[in-house]
């Protein structure tokens, strides 16, 4: 049995030191060399008859490395169990050296969940999620849809850009005199109206003639997607190639029917039905946005009341998930991350603060669910299965199958417990 002891490096990081007796090392080396002697081929010796001294001479270093790995693999779980350590990520092992007649020692850095005893989690302050959509908001969305459905037609009879025109342009962007990666475009449609070039608006082209080149400047915002460009002064050389105008469709039932909204059983075919659907959709989107802000406010207040350390491995895993979601979003919008020149390492740093909050919140919600005896029962699972089936237009039985694996089911139960714990906090919160 291995000898081991644990040193606390922090509430969530432990250093596990393990020592195996010399006879265990000897047995492992003997097995390894004997096994290799039976199969190895060396010039001048028959297979299976290579003397051990020759095997040690030519393959000793590799055998010792393999034996070291074998000894770690065979002992670390026993040592973790002895000290009741439940790692949240694979331990980081530093092997010692394997020598005949000597003990084998190694250390493992182990990340674990902190001990959490939640308190003061009732009466937390969070914003309300009341939503009221006005007719003006619906009108604005309809106008946006009409513009999106407009046809761009060439402007004839003049060659000077006027307010409200759309200029077809080629441009190249520069910062500090150097070209910006991914900022050379051709045939871009810029609306000649107040606004930023980042929004495809270019009031600075007012009065330009077709064929003329103008320099337009922008200040990249502090939260711009490419960290290297944030708050930098960008200069864009813009060439006007031609001009177009929008031919916006009339707001009538024919326009609504062309949108193809609704389901097969209940299509949206009239202007009044469109307004009703948009009011509902806008309310749902705003409600989701406010619920997200409410959740973040609750978690922030909960963490302030219950300071704890987040295991770094869980934080990095959460950063990975956030980053993957962002990159998928870029891909869906047809943006090439490589051409954008995004510094992924810096983007990870930007996401880490939110990831830390999420991990701490997850640990606290788990602890609250245990303290309040909140469970994810069969009814909760069925409700989730039916919800997913509706969202994915899949039979509910097919959804159940995806959660038959024990690890998938346990992961789902953990998420549902967190959701119920969050709902419990909301029921006790001070909503303002």
Secondary structure, DSSP 8 states (H G I E B T S, - for coil): --EEEEEESSSSEEEEEEEE-HHHHHHHHHHHHHHHHHH---TTS-TT---HHHHHHHHHHHHHHHHHHHHHHHHHHHHHHHTT--BSS--EEEE----TTS-EEEEEEEEB-------S-SS-EE--------HHHHHHHHHHHHHHT-EEEE--S--B--TT-EEEEEEEEEETTEEEEEEEEEEEEEE-SSS-GGGTB-GGGTT-BTT-EEEEEEE--TT-SSGGGTT-EEEEEEEEEEEEEEE---SSHHHHHHHT-B-SSSB--SHHHHHHHHHHHHHHHHHHHHHHHHHHHHHHHHHHHS-----HHHHHHHHHHHHHHHHHHHHHTT--HHHHT--HHHHHHHHHHHHHHHHHHHHHHHHHHHHTT----HHHHHHHHHHHHHHHT--HHHHHHHT-SHHHHHHHHHHHHHHHHHHHHHHHSEE-
